[in-house]
């Protein structure tokens, strides 16, 4: 197979980047940017504690175990059918949440559906589509496609804040449903698909079964795959924990509510900067070193957020440093998976990383909610987040050199 130049790749596959750019931030992934806007309205409406609300928002702890299965399914049948089906379910879930009427049990059930289906609208699908189309400029393509997600994070918190203020919390969920069904769904159907390649084979040269436990054992017994999963989890977990309580966290430290909502947009802009910078760097520099450097930045960011009344510039800079790490995470992880392990089981491995991420975000999100209920503030949770960032930076450095030929090292035996 002839290697395409960068220009050839972009001429042939720019549509999948454009489709991902638009759609990625409007499925379930965009909820991570806006969920803190719902905390106070739900508490006011139903009297639920912030811990109870955080528990519902982070039920991914229970649904995350199907993430690798989504990945394996995508590797076998392709991105488009899984992605579009899940976007429909995500939109319907938002509508259901808006009509739970204060029934906490139904509220939890609706979030189980949302988070379960939402897994199929995350980077498991979108990065598989982009990574399969690009090789020479894979890091840059992943970065550009990811910017739309970050831009959604820049304007959606402000938009949802205004909609909730004017029309109530239900209208906020209706807005999210419309974004998924009327924008993300048609764009994904038209533009987002992967290049079908050979799948993982067993020792007899046949495709491994979708639920073959030996493939999962093979993946989980690979130390480098575990390191990738841990690096992803210890980066994304604390970021989502902070985002899940960002509005009340900032207002509790003396910032005006409107400014706090705008700071969520500032964080999203820094995610764009982190995304672009790391995308360009990993095409040229050892990717684990890039991941390590960007994961250390939010440790300083958390330090700036610890004072009881940080100045505006301290809070802003702290969020920028945290956003840079979030911007780096998806690009670096996707690039590393393709570079170390190839594309035959790309989505399955990415799904495993999402499983680890989901557990970490559930723990971190619930911890931030209950930290406020227990201590009356968020500093204890912020310190824990800093420890997780430091552990992630170390995990990257343990990956070692790139292999000469990316892929898994041994076939599955029947």
PEZIGI-V712468 format. One record per residue. PHI is phi in radians with two decimals (none if undefined). OMEGA is omega in whole degrees, -180 to 180 (999 if undefined). D_LAST is the distance of its C-alpha to the last C-alpha in Angstrom with 2 decimals. Layout:
BEGIN
phi=PHI omega=OMEGA d_last=D_LAST
phi=PHI omega=OMEGA d_last=D_LAST
END
This chain:
BEGIN
phi=none omega=-178 d_last=30.77
phi=-1.38 omega=180 d_last=34.27
phi=-1.28 omega=179 d_last=34.65
phi=-1.37 omega=171 d_last=36.96
phi=-1.33 omega=178 d_last=40.00
phi=-1.01 omega=180 d_last=40.69
phi=-1.11 omega=179 d_last=43.26
phi=-1.07 omega=-180 d_last=40.94
phi=-1.04 omega=-177 d_last=38.28
phi=-1.23 omega=178 d_last=40.90
phi=-1.12 omega=-176 d_last=42.58
phi=-1.42 omega=-167 d_last=39.40
phi=-2.22 omega=-177 d_last=37.80
phi=-1.09 omega=-177 d_last=40.68
phi=-1.13 omega=-180 d_last=40.32
phi=-1.19 omega=175 d_last=36.99
phi=-1.18 omega=180 d_last=38.70
phi=-1.12 omega=179 d_last=41.75
phi=-1.12 omega=177 d_last=39.84
phi=-1.14 omega=178 d_last=37.94
phi=-0.94 omega=-176 d_last=41.27
phi=-1.39 omega=-166 d_last=42.86
phi=-1.54 omega=-169 d_last=40.17
phi=-1.09 omega=-178 d_last=38.20
phi=-1.52 omega=-174 d_last=41.04
phi=-1.97 omega=171 d_last=41.88
phi=-1.60 omega=180 d_last=38.81
phi=-1.17 omega=-177 d_last=37.86
phi=-0.98 omega=-180 d_last=37.95
phi=-1.19 omega=180 d_last=41.70
phi=-1.11 omega=-180 d_last=42.22
phi=-1.11 omega=178 d_last=41.68
phi=-1.42 omega=-171 d_last=44.87
phi=-1.92 omega=-171 d_last=46.96
phi=-1.09 omega=-179 d_last=45.94
phi=-1.16 omega=179 d_last=48.66
phi=-1.20 omega=-177 d_last=51.25
phi=-1.61 omega=-172 d_last=50.42
phi=-1.07 omega=-177 d_last=50.74
phi=-1.15 omega=178 d_last=54.52
phi=-1.05 omega=178 d_last=55.05
phi=-1.20 omega=178 d_last=52.59
phi=-1.12 omega=179 d_last=54.19
phi=-1.18 omega=-175 d_last=57.62
phi=-1.30 omega=-170 d_last=56.66
phi=-2.17 omega=179 d_last=54.95
phi=1.33 omega=178 d_last=55.74
phi=-1.22 omega=176 d_last=52.12
phi=-1.31 omega=178 d_last=51.67
phi=-1.17 omega=175 d_last=49.98
phi=-1.14 omega=178 d_last=47.27
phi=-1.10 omega=180 d_last=46.59
phi=-1.16 omega=179 d_last=46.51
phi=-1.10 omega=178 d_last=44.22
phi=-1.04 omega=179 d_last=41.83
phi=-1.14 omega=-178 d_last=41.60
phi=-1.10 omega=-173 d_last=41.24
phi=-2.11 omega=174 d_last=38.29
phi=-1.21 omega=174 d_last=36.21
phi=-1.01 omega=175 d_last=33.35
phi=-0.98 omega=-178 d_last=32.59
phi=-1.65 omega=-178 d_last=31.19
phi=-1.51 omega=-173 d_last=29.93
phi=-1.13 omega=-177 d_last=28.27
phi=-1.22 omega=176 d_last=24.95
phi=-1.59 omega=-179 d_last=24.29
phi=-1.01 omega=178 d_last=25.01
phi=-1.07 omega=178 d_last=21.46
phi=-1.18 omega=173 d_last=20.55
phi=-1.01 omega=180 d_last=23.50
phi=-1.07 omega=180 d_last=22.25
phi=-1.11 omega=178 d_last=18.79
phi=-1.10 omega=179 d_last=20.70
phi=-1.12 omega=177 d_last=23.09
phi=-1.03 omega=-176 d_last=20.50
phi=-1.53 omega=-172 d_last=19.27
phi=-1.90 omega=179 d_last=22.66
phi=1.86 omega=-175 d_last=25.23
phi=-1.26 omega=-168 d_last=27.96
phi=-1.00 omega=-176 d_last=30.80
phi=-1.12 omega=180 d_last=29.68
phi=-1.24 omega=-177 d_last=28.43
phi=-1.07 omega=-176 d_last=31.44
phi=-1.20 omega=177 d_last=34.10
phi=-1.08 omega=-178 d_last=32.92
phi=-1.19 omega=177 d_last=32.93
phi=-1.13 omega=176 d_last=36.37
phi=-1.07 omega=-179 d_last=37.79
phi=-1.15 omega=178 d_last=36.55
phi=-1.10 omega=180 d_last=37.94
phi=-1.06 omega=179 d_last=41.33
phi=-1.13 omega=179 d_last=41.49
phi=-1.14 omega=177 d_last=40.61
phi=-1.03 omega=179 d_last=43.54
phi=-1.11 omega=179 d_last=45.84
phi=-1.09 omega=180 d_last=44.66
phi=-1.03 omega=-179 d_last=45.30
phi=-1.16 omega=-176 d_last=48.78
phi=-2.05 omega=179 d_last=49.56
phi=-1.35 omega=172 d_last=48.43
phi=1.08 omega=178 d_last=52.10
phi=1.44 omega=176 d_last=51.79
phi=-1.39 omega=-173 d_last=49.29
phi=-1.14 omega=179 d_last=47.11
phi=-1.10 omega=178 d_last=44.32
phi=-1.15 omega=176 d_last=44.12
phi=-1.02 omega=179 d_last=44.34
phi=-1.14 omega=180 d_last=41.22
phi=-1.07 omega=180 d_last=39.33
phi=-1.09 omega=179 d_last=40.36
phi=-1.28 omega=174 d_last=39.10
phi=-1.06 omega=178 d_last=35.69
phi=-1.12 omega=-179 d_last=35.47
phi=-1.03 omega=-175 d_last=36.90
phi=-1.25 omega=179 d_last=34.63
phi=-1.09 omega=178 d_last=31.45
phi=-1.19 omega=-178 d_last=32.25
phi=-1.08 omega=179 d_last=33.75
phi=-1.01 omega=180 d_last=30.51
phi=-1.36 omega=179 d_last=29.70
phi=-1.95 omega=-178 d_last=33.03
phi=-1.71 omega=180 d_last=32.61
phi=-1.09 omega=176 d_last=31.44
phi=-0.93 omega=-179 d_last=27.81
phi=-1.51 omega=-171 d_last=28.95
phi=-1.14 omega=-179 d_last=32.01
phi=-1.22 omega=175 d_last=30.82
phi=-1.07 omega=180 d_last=27.71
phi=-1.10 omega=-178 d_last=30.21
phi=-1.23 omega=-177 d_last=32.49
phi=-1.09 omega=-179 d_last=30.01
phi=-1.29 omega=-178 d_last=28.35
phi=-1.64 omega=-174 d_last=31.85
phi=-2.12 omega=176 d_last=33.30
phi=-2.30 omega=-178 d_last=32.51
phi=-1.08 omega=-179 d_last=35.84
phi=-2.09 omega=-176 d_last=37.49
phi=-1.07 omega=-179 d_last=34.55
phi=-1.08 omega=179 d_last=36.25
phi=-1.14 omega=180 d_last=39.49
phi=-1.09 omega=177 d_last=37.93
phi=-1.06 omega=-179 d_last=36.09
phi=-1.15 omega=-179 d_last=39.42
phi=-1.10 omega=-180 d_last=41.54
phi=-1.13 omega=-177 d_last=39.25
phi=-1.38 omega=-175 d_last=39.28
phi=-1.07 omega=180 d_last=43.10
phi=-1.03 omega=176 d_last=43.49
phi=-1.05 omega=-180 d_last=41.69
phi=-1.20 omega=178 d_last=44.16
phi=-1.14 omega=174 d_last=47.11
phi=-1.04 omega=177 d_last=46.16
phi=-1.18 omega=180 d_last=46.32
phi=-1.36 omega=-175 d_last=49.76
phi=-1.76 omega=-177 d_last=51.40
phi=-1.14 omega=178 d_last=49.51
phi=-1.03 omega=180 d_last=50.76
phi=-1.18 omega=-180 d_last=54.34
phi=-1.12 omega=180 d_last=54.00
phi=-1.13 omega=178 d_last=52.40
phi=-1.00 omega=-179 d_last=55.04
phi=-1.20 omega=-179 d_last=57.80
phi=-1.12 omega=179 d_last=56.36
phi=-1.12 omega=-179 d_last=55.94
phi=-1.10 omega=-176 d_last=59.44
phi=-1.57 omega=-170 d_last=60.99
phi=-2.26 omega=178 d_last=59.00
phi=1.74 omega=-174 d_last=57.01
phi=-1.16 omega=179 d_last=53.44
phi=-1.06 omega=-180 d_last=52.25
phi=-1.10 omega=177 d_last=53.33
phi=-1.08 omega=178 d_last=51.12
phi=-1.26 omega=175 d_last=48.02
phi=-1.11 omega=177 d_last=49.33
phi=-1.09 omega=179 d_last=49.65
phi=-1.10 omega=178 d_last=46.01
phi=-1.11 omega=180 d_last=44.99
phi=-1.13 omega=179 d_last=47.12
phi=-1.08 omega=-180 d_last=45.68
phi=-1.22 omega=-173 d_last=42.10
phi=-1.42 omega=-172 d_last=42.96
phi=-1.71 omega=-180 d_last=45.72
phi=-2.07 omega=-174 d_last=44.72
phi=-1.10 omega=-176 d_last=41.09
phi=-1.11 omega=-179 d_last=39.69
phi=-1.13 omega=179 d_last=41.54
phi=-1.12 omega=180 d_last=41.14
phi=-1.12 omega=-180 d_last=37.36
phi=-1.09 omega=-175 d_last=37.15
phi=-1.41 omega=-166 d_last=39.31
phi=-2.14 omega=-171 d_last=38.15
phi=-1.78 omega=175 d_last=34.90
phi=-2.62 omega=-179 d_last=31.73
phi=-1.84 omega=175 d_last=29.03
phi=-1.48 omega=-176 d_last=28.19
phi=-1.24 omega=-179 d_last=24.93
phi=-2.21 omega=179 d_last=22.63
phi=-1.04 omega=177 d_last=19.10
phi=-1.66 omega=180 d_last=16.58
phi=-1.11 omega=-177 d_last=13.67
phi=-1.91 omega=174 d_last=10.94
phi=-1.55 omega=-176 d_last=7.27
phi=-1.13 omega=179 d_last=6.94
phi=-1.59 omega=178 d_last=7.89
phi=1.39 omega=179 d_last=10.74
phi=-1.85 omega=177 d_last=10.42
phi=-1.04 omega=178 d_last=11.68
phi=-1.18 omega=-180 d_last=9.71
phi=-1.13 omega=-176 d_last=11.06
phi=-0.99 omega=-177 d_last=14.39
phi=-1.88 omega=-178 d_last=13.82
phi=-1.12 omega=-176 d_last=10.23
phi=-1.12 omega=-179 d_last=11.29
phi=-1.20 omega=176 d_last=8.92
phi=-1.14 omega=-180 d_last=11.00
phi=-1.13 omega=177 d_last=14.09
phi=-1.10 omega=178 d_last=13.39
phi=-1.08 omega=-180 d_last=12.96
phi=-1.18 omega=-176 d_last=16.19
phi=-1.26 omega=178 d_last=18.10
phi=-1.54 omega=178 d_last=17.49
phi=-1.55 omega=-175 d_last=19.12
phi=-1.03 omega=-177 d_last=22.83
phi=-1.24 omega=175 d_last=24.25
phi=-1.12 omega=178 d_last=22.68
phi=-1.12 omega=178 d_last=24.22
phi=-1.11 omega=177 d_last=27.49
phi=-1.06 omega=-180 d_last=27.60
phi=-1.10 omega=180 d_last=27.10
phi=-1.19 omega=178 d_last=29.80
phi=-1.06 omega=179 d_last=32.16
phi=-1.13 omega=-177 d_last=31.89
phi=-1.14 omega=-177 d_last=32.41
phi=-1.36 omega=171 d_last=35.33
phi=-1.59 omega=-172 d_last=36.99
phi=-1.34 omega=-179 d_last=36.68
phi=-0.96 omega=-179 d_last=37.05
phi=-1.15 omega=177 d_last=40.62
phi=-1.08 omega=-180 d_last=41.66
phi=-1.17 omega=176 d_last=40.81
phi=-1.02 omega=178 d_last=42.44
phi=-1.16 omega=-179 d_last=45.61
phi=-1.09 omega=-176 d_last=45.50
phi=-1.13 omega=180 d_last=45.10
phi=-2.20 omega=-172 d_last=48.50
phi=-1.07 omega=-178 d_last=50.07
phi=-1.06 omega=178 d_last=53.06
phi=-1.18 omega=178 d_last=54.22
phi=-1.08 omega=-177 d_last=53.37
phi=-1.26 omega=179 d_last=55.68
phi=-1.16 omega=177 d_last=58.41
phi=-1.19 omega=178 d_last=58.37
phi=-1.78 omega=169 d_last=59.19
phi=1.76 omega=179 d_last=62.20
phi=-1.45 omega=177 d_last=61.04
phi=-1.16 omega=-177 d_last=62.37
phi=-0.97 omega=180 d_last=59.87
phi=-1.12 omega=179 d_last=60.29
phi=-1.16 omega=178 d_last=59.80
phi=-1.07 omega=177 d_last=56.69
phi=-1.12 omega=178 d_last=55.18
phi=-1.19 omega=177 d_last=56.18
phi=-1.17 omega=174 d_last=54.56
phi=-1.08 omega=176 d_last=51.22
phi=-1.19 omega=177 d_last=51.85
phi=-1.06 omega=177 d_last=52.73
phi=-1.05 omega=-179 d_last=49.40
phi=-1.13 omega=178 d_last=47.68
phi=-1.11 omega=178 d_last=49.71
phi=-1.18 omega=174 d_last=48.57
phi=-1.09 omega=177 d_last=44.96
phi=-1.04 omega=-180 d_last=45.77
phi=-1.07 omega=178 d_last=47.20
phi=-1.13 omega=-180 d_last=44.18
phi=-1.11 omega=-178 d_last=41.85
phi=-1.11 omega=-177 d_last=43.84
phi=-1.11 omega=-179 d_last=44.43
phi=-1.20 omega=178 d_last=40.86
phi=-1.04 omega=177 d_last=39.63
phi=-1.23 omega=-176 d_last=42.03
phi=-1.22 omega=-174 d_last=41.38
phi=-1.21 omega=173 d_last=37.58
phi=-1.28 omega=-173 d_last=37.96
phi=-2.23 omega=-174 d_last=40.17
phi=-2.19 omega=177 d_last=39.46
phi=-0.89 omega=-171 d_last=36.49
phi=-1.01 omega=179 d_last=35.20
phi=-1.04 omega=177 d_last=34.62
phi=-1.16 omega=177 d_last=38.30
phi=-1.11 omega=179 d_last=39.36
phi=-1.06 omega=180 d_last=37.36
phi=-1.07 omega=-177 d_last=38.86
phi=-1.08 omega=-177 d_last=42.40
phi=-1.28 omega=179 d_last=42.30
phi=-1.44 omega=176 d_last=40.82
phi=-1.40 omega=-177 d_last=43.74
phi=-1.02 omega=-177 d_last=46.34
phi=-1.22 omega=174 d_last=46.07
phi=-1.07 omega=175 d_last=46.84
phi=-1.16 omega=179 d_last=50.33
phi=-1.03 omega=179 d_last=50.30
phi=-1.15 omega=178 d_last=49.81
phi=-1.00 omega=-180 d_last=52.62
phi=-1.25 omega=-179 d_last=54.91
phi=-1.60 omega=-175 d_last=54.12
phi=-1.25 omega=180 d_last=54.88
phi=-0.99 omega=-178 d_last=58.71
phi=-1.15 omega=176 d_last=60.15
phi=-2.39 omega=179 d_last=61.91
phi=-1.14 omega=175 d_last=60.38
phi=-1.18 omega=-179 d_last=62.37
phi=-1.04 omega=-178 d_last=61.24
phi=-1.23 omega=177 d_last=60.21
phi=-1.13 omega=180 d_last=58.24
phi=-1.12 omega=-180 d_last=56.28
phi=-1.12 omega=180 d_last=55.77
phi=-1.14 omega=178 d_last=54.61
phi=-1.03 omega=179 d_last=52.29
phi=-1.20 omega=177 d_last=50.58
phi=-1.06 omega=-179 d_last=50.42
phi=-1.15 omega=176 d_last=48.57
phi=-1.19 omega=179 d_last=46.08
phi=-1.12 omega=178 d_last=45.66
phi=-1.05 omega=178 d_last=44.98
phi=-1.16 omega=179 d_last=41.96
phi=-1.12 omega=177 d_last=40.62
phi=-1.08 omega=-179 d_last=41.18
phi=-1.32 omega=-166 d_last=39.20
phi=-1.06 omega=-175 d_last=36.15
phi=-1.14 omega=-180 d_last=34.41
phi=-1.10 omega=-176 d_last=35.16
phi=-1.14 omega=-179 d_last=34.11
phi=-1.11 omega=180 d_last=30.84
phi=-1.09 omega=179 d_last=29.82
phi=-1.10 omega=-179 d_last=30.93
phi=-1.12 omega=180 d_last=29.11
phi=-1.05 omega=180 d_last=25.74
phi=-1.15 omega=-175 d_last=26.13
phi=-1.30 omega=-179 d_last=27.58
phi=-1.60 omega=-169 d_last=25.08
phi=-2.11 omega=179 d_last=21.76
phi=1.37 omega=-173 d_last=22.51
phi=-1.89 omega=-176 d_last=22.35
phi=-1.08 omega=178 d_last=18.81
phi=-2.12 omega=-175 d_last=18.28
phi=-0.99 omega=-175 d_last=22.02
phi=-1.20 omega=177 d_last=22.78
phi=-1.12 omega=179 d_last=19.88
phi=-1.18 omega=177 d_last=21.20
phi=-1.08 omega=177 d_last=24.70
phi=-1.09 omega=175 d_last=23.92
phi=-1.10 omega=178 d_last=22.96
phi=-1.12 omega=177 d_last=26.30
phi=-1.15 omega=175 d_last=28.03
phi=-1.02 omega=178 d_last=26.68
phi=-1.09 omega=179 d_last=28.23
phi=-1.07 omega=-177 d_last=31.30
phi=-1.10 omega=177 d_last=31.75
phi=-1.10 omega=-179 d_last=31.76
phi=-1.13 omega=-180 d_last=34.18
phi=-1.20 omega=177 d_last=36.42
phi=-1.11 omega=-180 d_last=36.55
phi=-1.08 omega=-178 d_last=37.61
phi=-1.17 omega=-179 d_last=40.02
phi=-1.11 omega=179 d_last=41.48
phi=-1.15 omega=179 d_last=42.11
phi=-1.08 omega=179 d_last=43.48
phi=-1.14 omega=179 d_last=45.95
phi=-1.11 omega=-178 d_last=47.12
phi=-1.32 omega=175 d_last=47.61
phi=-1.08 omega=178 d_last=49.11
phi=-1.17 omega=-179 d_last=51.98
phi=-1.08 omega=-175 d_last=52.31
phi=-1.54 omega=-172 d_last=52.44
phi=-1.88 omega=-178 d_last=54.30
phi=1.34 omega=-180 d_last=56.12
phi=-2.92 omega=-172 d_last=54.55
phi=-2.06 omega=-173 d_last=51.43
phi=-1.10 omega=-180 d_last=52.01
phi=-1.08 omega=178 d_last=49.75
phi=-1.19 omega=178 d_last=46.84
phi=-1.10 omega=178 d_last=47.79
phi=-1.12 omega=176 d_last=47.66
phi=-1.05 omega=178 d_last=44.16
phi=-1.09 omega=178 d_last=43.15
phi=-1.07 omega=177 d_last=44.58
phi=-1.11 omega=180 d_last=42.47
phi=-1.12 omega=177 d_last=39.27
phi=-1.05 omega=-180 d_last=40.34
phi=-1.12 omega=178 d_last=40.94
phi=-1.14 omega=179 d_last=37.49
phi=-1.09 omega=-179 d_last=35.92
phi=-1.08 omega=177 d_last=37.92
phi=-1.19 omega=-180 d_last=36.62
phi=-1.07 omega=179 d_last=32.94
phi=-1.00 omega=-174 d_last=33.43
phi=-1.21 omega=-179 d_last=34.89
phi=-1.47 omega=-176 d_last=31.95
phi=-1.28 omega=179 d_last=29.57
phi=1.39 omega=-176 d_last=30.82
phi=-1.18 omega=172 d_last=31.16
phi=-1.10 omega=174 d_last=29.44
phi=-1.26 omega=178 d_last=26.50
phi=-1.12 omega=177 d_last=27.39
phi=-2.20 omega=-179 d_last=24.57
phi=-1.15 omega=178 d_last=23.41
phi=2.62 omega=176 d_last=19.73
phi=-1.50 omega=-164 d_last=16.80
phi=-1.52 omega=-177 d_last=16.31
phi=-2.64 omega=179 d_last=12.68
phi=-1.28 omega=177 d_last=9.65
phi=-1.47 omega=-180 d_last=6.64
phi=-1.66 omega=175 d_last=3.78
phi=-1.48 omega=999 d_last=0.00
END
